[in-house]
Amino acid sequence: MSREELAARQAELLHALLADGPAPPGFDASRLRVEANVLRRKHGRVLAHQRPELAEALGDRFGPLFTEFNGERPKRDTERSGAYADEFVTWLIGRGHLPKPKRGLVTRLRRR
């Protein structure tokens, strides 16, 4: 298998895991769904760790809201987690789950 073919297969697998794409040939679709769900929960935990003030502000709503956001906008394989967290904050504000922040709060909620 050439490097290009291997890269294409890896891209198919990442698409299946991160963006609900179809299972590539040779992979069990149900097992990939299990792994995709594990990765989504992990992304949520990483985000809550990176932005504890956000997790605290949302309380018990954090998990369900992150799941909804991630379902609409999965994390890309090349995307920094900080940029993804910033998009989550923007999504929350846009849907009224967080108040539109005052100038100083934007900096605290959206780092880097």
MODELLER restraints for C-alpha pairs under 7 A, 6 or more apart:
rsr = mdl.restraints
at = mdl.atoms
rsr.add(forms.Gaussian(group=physical.xy_distance, feature=features.Distance(at['CA:12:A'], at['CA:24:A']), mean=6.09, stdev=0.5))
rsr.add(forms.Gaussian(group=physical.xy_distance, feature=features.Distance(at['CA:13:A'], at['CA:24:A']), mean=6.23, stdev=0.5))
rsr.add(forms.Gaussian(group=physical.xy_distance, feature=features.Distance(at['CA:14:A'], at['CA:77:A']), mean=6.98, stdev=0.5))
rsr.add(forms.Gaussian(group=physical.xy_distance, feature=features.Distance(at['CA:15:A'], at['CA:21:A']), mean=5.20, stdev=0.5))
rsr.add(forms.Gaussian(group=physical.xy_distance, feature=features.Distance(at['CA:16:A'], at['CA:22:A']), mean=5.44, stdev=0.5))
rsr.add(forms.Gaussian(group=physical.xy_distance, feature=features.Distance(at['CA:16:A'], at['CA:23:A']), mean=5.67, stdev=0.5))
rsr.add(forms.Gaussian(group=physical.xy_distance, feature=features.Distance(at['CA:17:A'], at['CA:32:A']), mean=6.46, stdev=0.5))
rsr.add(forms.Gaussian(group=physical.xy_distance, feature=features.Distance(at['CA:17:A'], at['CA:35:A']), mean=6.98, stdev=0.5))
rsr.add(forms.Gaussian(group=physical.xy_distance, feature=features.Distance(at['CA:17:A'], at['CA:36:A']), mean=4.69, stdev=0.5))
rsr.add(forms.Gaussian(group=physical.xy_distance, feature=features.Distance(at['CA:18:A'], at['CA:36:A']), mean=6.38, stdev=0.5))
rsr.add(forms.Gaussian(group=physical.xy_distance, feature=features.Distance(at['CA:18:A'], at['CA:74:A']), mean=5.96, stdev=0.5))
rsr.add(forms.Gaussian(group=physical.xy_distance, feature=features.Distance(at['CA:18:A'], at['CA:75:A']), mean=6.43, stdev=0.5))
rsr.add(forms.Gaussian(group=physical.xy_distance, feature=features.Distance(at['CA:18:A'], at['CA:76:A']), mean=6.85, stdev=0.5))
rsr.add(forms.Gaussian(group=physical.xy_distance, feature=features.Distance(at['CA:19:A'], at['CA:74:A']), mean=5.52, stdev=0.5))
rsr.add(forms.Gaussian(group=physical.xy_distance, feature=features.Distance(at['CA:23:A'], at['CA:29:A']), mean=5.19, stdev=0.5))
rsr.add(forms.Gaussian(group=physical.xy_distance, feature=features.Distance(at['CA:44:A'], at['CA:66:A']), mean=6.44, stdev=0.5))
rsr.add(forms.Gaussian(group=physical.xy_distance, feature=features.Distance(at['CA:47:A'], at['CA:85:A']), mean=6.19, stdev=0.5))
rsr.add(forms.Gaussian(group=physical.xy_distance, feature=features.Distance(at['CA:48:A'], at['CA:55:A']), mean=5.37, stdev=0.5))
rsr.add(forms.Gaussian(group=physical.xy_distance, feature=features.Distance(at['CA:54:A'], at['CA:109:A']), mean=6.65, stdev=0.5))
rsr.add(forms.Gaussian(group=physical.xy_distance, feature=features.Distance(at['CA:55:A'], at['CA:62:A']), mean=5.85, stdev=0.5))
rsr.add(forms.Gaussian(group=physical.xy_distance, feature=features.Distance(at['CA:69:A'], at['CA:88:A']), mean=6.87, stdev=0.5))
rsr.add(forms.Gaussian(group=physical.xy_distance, feature=features.Distance(at['CA:75:A'], at['CA:84:A']), mean=6.67, stdev=0.5))
rsr.add(forms.Gaussian(group=physical.xy_distance, feature=features.Distance(at['CA:86:A'], at['CA:110:A']), mean=5.34, stdev=0.5))
rsr.add(forms.Gaussian(group=physical.xy_distance, feature=features.Distance(at['CA:92:A'], at['CA:98:A']), mean=5.70, stdev=0.5))
rsr.add(forms.Gaussian(group=physical.xy_distance, feature=features.Distance(at['CA:93:A'], at['CA:99:A']), mean=6.01, stdev=0.5))
rsr.add(forms.Gaussian(group=physical.xy_distance, feature=features.Distance(at['CA:93:A'], at['CA:100:A']), mean=5.78, stdev=0.5))
